[in-house]
């Protein structure tokens, strides 16, 4: 006989394995992923491409992050970042398995935090999703970049890139520029490779106290973010070129100049 707590957990787990309608409109490739000293690359058979997150990290203004780390202390800052990263990974796993209809649970303390956050996103963020094309898929723009997006779907009758985020506190739109740039990068790659017309990006965020936020960019605004993404991409390639120039071995004739 289930008590009230067991019944509640059982109902919660049912919610987390209910599947969405799958569409086979697009066929996705899976690129080989590599991690090397904090840099992530993907190989789709024609050389390694830098990941979107790596490009953004290498071109991001780190002043705010550095100031925060100095304020709270390096050790505490690392602990907070590690905990948030693990909680985010678990939350994503709950969401991915809900979408695909695969049973999943995480009984660790991190999982106990992440499960209700995933449930909140499912309850509030998922109803407008009519069908999905891919979950946790790798996308690439040949010769330029690659990355993994959380969900490509039909959302309120628009083909959409969805990104799931966890946050320690609510976000202001001005603070999440890199989230919009991620969406723009994935939309460009999807449209180029799959001849699609992604019209919308949706960012679904939940905090540990279950405060849900949703940010959308559509059509002309999405196009503006694509232009901003291309500027960051150029910054990244300029920095890589400069780094190669700095580390290039000197030749004998260089000493004669």
N, C-alpha and C positions, 0 to 999 in steps of 0.2 A: 504493500500500500504506500503510494507516494505521499509525502507530506507536502505542505505548501511550497517550501523552498525547492524540493526536488521537481515539483510540477512546473514551477516557474523556469527552472533551468532547462527542463525538457522542452517547454514551449519556445524558449530562446534558441535552443539548438535547432529546432524545426525551422525557425525563421532564417537561420544561417545556412540552411541547405536547400531552400527553395530556389529553383533554377529560373533563369530568364529565358525568353524565346531566342534561340540562336538562328542567325541568318548566315548563309554561306555566300553572300554577295561578293566578298573579297577573300582571296587566298593569300595568306601571309607566309613569308619566309622567316626562318629562324637563324639569326646571325650568331656566330660564336663569340661569346663575351670573354674579355680578358681584363684582369685587374693588375696594375703594376704601380706600386708606390703612390697610391691615391689617384691614379689616372685610369679611367675606364675606356676601353676601345671595343669595337665590334668588327668582325670580319664576315662579310657576305660573299666572299670568294674572289674579291678584287682588291685586297689590301685592307689594312686596319683603318677604321674611321673613328675619330674621337667621339665620345658620347656627348649628348646635349648637356648633361649635368657637369661634365668635366669642363666643357667650354665655358659654361656660366660661372663655374667656380674660379677658373683661371682669369676671368675678366671682370670679376665682381669687386666693387669697392668694399674693402674689408675694415674700414675705419670703425663702423658701428660695432661689428663683431669683436674687434680688438678691444674697444673701450669696455664692452660688456665683460669680456674675459678678465680684463684688468680689475674691474670693479668687484666681481664675485670670486676671483682667484682662479688660476689655471686648473687646479685639480678639481674644484667644484664644477667649473664650466665643462670639463671633459666628462664628468659623471652625468651631468644634466643632458649633454648631447648624446652620450651613449645610451642612456635610458630612453630618451625620446626616439632615437633611431630604432631600438629594439621594439618599442611599443608600436611604432609606425609599421615595422615589418610584420608584426603579428596582426595588426589591424588590416593591412593589405591582404594578408593570407585569408582572414575571415571573409573579406569582401570578394576576393577572387573565387573562393570555393562556393560562396553563395551564388555568384553569377553562373558558374559552370555546373552547379548542382552536385558537387562532390562534398561528402561529409568531412568535417574538420573540427577539431577542438584544440585548445591550448589551455591546460590546467595550471600553468605556471603563474606566478604573481603578475608577470607582464601580460599574459593572456587574459587574466581576470580584469585588467584595466582596459585592454584592447577590445574585448568582446562587446561590451555595451556601446563603445564608440562606433564600432562597425554597425551595430544594430540601429543606432541613431541615423547613420548615413543611409542605411537600407530603408528605414521607415520614412524618412523625410526626402532624401535625395533621389531614390530610385523610381518612385511612381511614374514620373514623366518618361522613363525609358521604355520604348515600345518593343525594341528588339536590339540585340547586340551583334556586332560583326567579329569582334575579337577582344579577349581579356588578357592583360599582361603580354602584349605582343611587342616584338621588336620591329622598329621602322627605320628606314635609312633613306638619305638623299645621296644617291651614288656620287662618290668622289668627295663628299663634303662632311657628313656627320651621320650619326645613328643614335638610337636610344630606345628605351622601353616605355610604352605608355600603358596606363592602367585599364582604359576601356575605350573602345570605338563603338559607337552605337547610334541609334535613331532616337533622339531626345526631343520631345515636342515637335515631331515631324521634321527635324533637321539633323543631318549627319553631323556628329559631334565627337570631339575628343574630350574625354573626362579624366581628370586627375584627382586622386584622393590624397588628402593631407591630414596629418594630425598636428595639433599645435598646443603649446602649454597655456596660451591665452588667446583671446579673440584677436583677429587680424584686421588692420586697416588696409584698404585697397592700395594705398600708397606704399605699403611695406612689402607687397608681394609681387613686385615687378618680375622677378625671375620665374614665378609660377606662370604668368602670362606668356613670357618668352618661351617657356617649355611647350606650352600649348601651341603657340605659333609655329615653332620648329617642327613639332609632330604633324601639324596640319599640312605644312608645306611638303614634308616628306611623303605623307599619305597621298596627297593630291598628285604629286609628281609620279610616284611609282604605280599607283592604282587608278589613276585617271578619275579620281573622285572629286567631289566639291564639298569639302568640309566647311560648313557655314558657322559653326559654333564651338566654343570651348567652354567647359563648365568645370570649376574647381570646387570640390566638396570638402569642407574642413570640419573637423570635430575636435573639441578639447576634452580632457579627462573628466571635466564636470558636465559633459554632454551638451555643451553649447555648440549648435550647428550653424555654420555659415556657408553661403553659396555665392560665388562670383561668376558672372557670365560675360563673355565677349562674343560678339556676333558680327558677321559681314564686314562693314567698313572698319569697325574697331579692331577686328581680328586682322584685317589687312594692315592696319597701322602697326600692330605688334609684330607682324612679319617683317616689316621694314626695320623695326628696332632690333629684331633678332639678327637680321643680316649685318647690321652694324656691329653687334657683339661678335658675330662669326668672323668678320673682318679683323676686329681687334685681336681675336685669338690667333688667327693666322699671322698677323703682324708680329705678335709676341713670340710665336714659334720661330719665325724667320730671324728675329733679332737674337733669340737665344742660340740658334744654330750659328749665326755669325760670330757671336761672342765666344763660342766653344770650338770654332773651326781652327784646326792646327795651322800654325804659321809656316809659310814656306820660306826657303832661303832668300828668295828675292824680296820678301817683305822687309827683311832687315836692311836692305840696301836703299829703301825709300827714305 
